[in-house]
Every structure is written in structure tokens, then in C-alpha cells.
Amino acid sequence: KFAFHYLYDESQKIAKDYGAIFTPEFFVLNKDRKIVYMGAMDDSTDPAGVKIHYVENAIAAAKRGEKPAVTETIARGCRVRWARERR
């Protein structure tokens, strides 16, 4: 019931294709479906301490057809646990 679009990647194929390492990790795409931003949602794990909204800024830039000022940050969170593939 999120009020925004998101991808549920049950097969983990998209995460691998994009090079996701952490969960959560955010990817903002432009109208050509090219990544214009990847990384953390914002600059703080404490909501009261957030000063830079990376994802929000990247979306606004992409909607204007521009490149965001910040294009990549280190995502914070747990490492992605890849499903084990049986041989």
C-alpha cells in the first residue's frame, strides 16, 4: 500500500542487472529508462537529521530532463541476500 511506484523483484534478476548491493537501494531512471541516480534515499539514517533528499532531488531533475547534482551515493542498509542457486 505504498503511495509511490516501486519494483518487487522476486527473481532478483533486476537487482543483479542494476548492481544493487544493499536493501534498500534506490534507482531513479530518466524518461529513456537510464539510471540518473543510485544509492541512499537521503543523507541520514535519523529522519530528524536529513538535510539532503537524494531521491527526491534526482526525481525532480529527471522530470526537468536534467542530470541530478548527486548521481550516486553509498546506500545504507543490509546487504542483499542472494537466493541460493542449486547446481
C-alpha positions as CSV (number, residue, x, y, z in Angstrom):
1,K,0.0,0.0,0.0
2,F,2.9,2.4,-0.8
3,A,1.8,5.7,-2.3
4,F,4.5,5.5,-4.9
5,H,5.8,3.2,-7.6
6,Y,8.3,0.5,-6.6
7,L,9.6,-2.8,-8.0
8,Y,9.1,-6.1,-6.3
9,D,11.9,-8.2,-7.7
10,E,11.0,-11.7,-6.7
11,S,13.6,-13.3,-9.0
12,Q,16.3,-10.9,-8.0
13,K,17.2,-10.5,-11.7
14,I,16.7,-6.8,-11.8
15,A,18.8,-6.2,-8.6
16,K,21.6,-8.2,-10.2
17,D,21.3,-6.4,-13.5
18,Y,21.4,-3.0,-11.8
19,G,24.2,-4.0,-9.4
20,A,22.2,-3.5,-6.2
21,I,24.2,-4.3,-3.1
22,F,22.1,-3.1,-0.2
23,T,18.5,-3.1,0.7
24,P,17.0,-0.6,0.5
25,E,18.9,0.8,-2.5
26,F,17.2,3.4,-4.8
27,F,17.4,3.8,-8.5
28,V,16.0,6.8,-10.3
29,L,15.5,6.4,-14.1
30,N,15.0,9.2,-16.7
31,K,12.4,9.1,-19.5
32,D,14.8,6.9,-21.5
33,R,15.0,4.4,-18.7
34,K,18.6,5.2,-18.0
35,I,19.8,5.4,-14.4
36,V,20.4,9.0,-13.3
37,Y,20.8,8.3,-9.6
38,M,21.5,5.3,-7.4
39,G,22.1,4.9,-3.7
40,A,20.6,6.1,-0.5
41,M,17.3,7.8,-0.1
42,D,18.8,10.7,1.8
43,D,21.9,11.7,3.8
44,S,20.9,10.5,7.3
45,T,19.6,7.4,9.0
46,D,17.9,9.7,11.5
47,P,14.8,11.3,9.9
48,A,15.3,14.5,12.0
49,G,18.8,14.8,10.7
50,V,18.0,14.7,6.9
51,K,19.4,17.7,5.1
52,I,19.7,16.3,1.5
53,H,16.9,14.3,-0.1
54,Y,18.9,12.5,-2.8
55,V,16.0,10.5,-4.4
56,E,13.6,13.5,-4.3
57,N,16.1,15.8,-5.9
58,A,17.0,13.2,-8.6
59,I,13.3,12.7,-9.5
60,A,12.9,16.4,-9.8
61,A,15.9,16.7,-12.0
62,A,14.9,13.8,-14.2
63,K,11.4,15.3,-14.6
64,R,13.1,18.5,-15.9
65,G,15.2,16.5,-18.2
66,E,18.4,17.3,-16.3
67,K,21.1,15.4,-14.6
68,P,20.9,15.5,-10.8
69,A,23.6,17.3,-8.8
70,V,24.4,14.0,-7.0
71,T,24.2,10.9,-9.2
72,E,25.5,8.2,-6.8
73,T,25.8,7.7,-3.1
74,I,26.5,4.7,-0.9
75,A,23.2,3.0,0.1
76,R,22.8,2.2,3.8
77,G,21.2,-0.9,5.0
78,C,21.6,-4.7,4.9
79,R,23.5,-6.4,2.1
80,V,21.2,-8.1,-0.4
81,R,20.9,-11.8,0.4
82,W,21.0,-13.5,-2.9
83,A,18.9,-16.6,-3.4
84,R,21.0,-19.7,-3.5
85,E,21.1,-21.4,-6.9
86,R,21.3,-25.1,-6.9
87,R,23.5,-26.8,-9.5
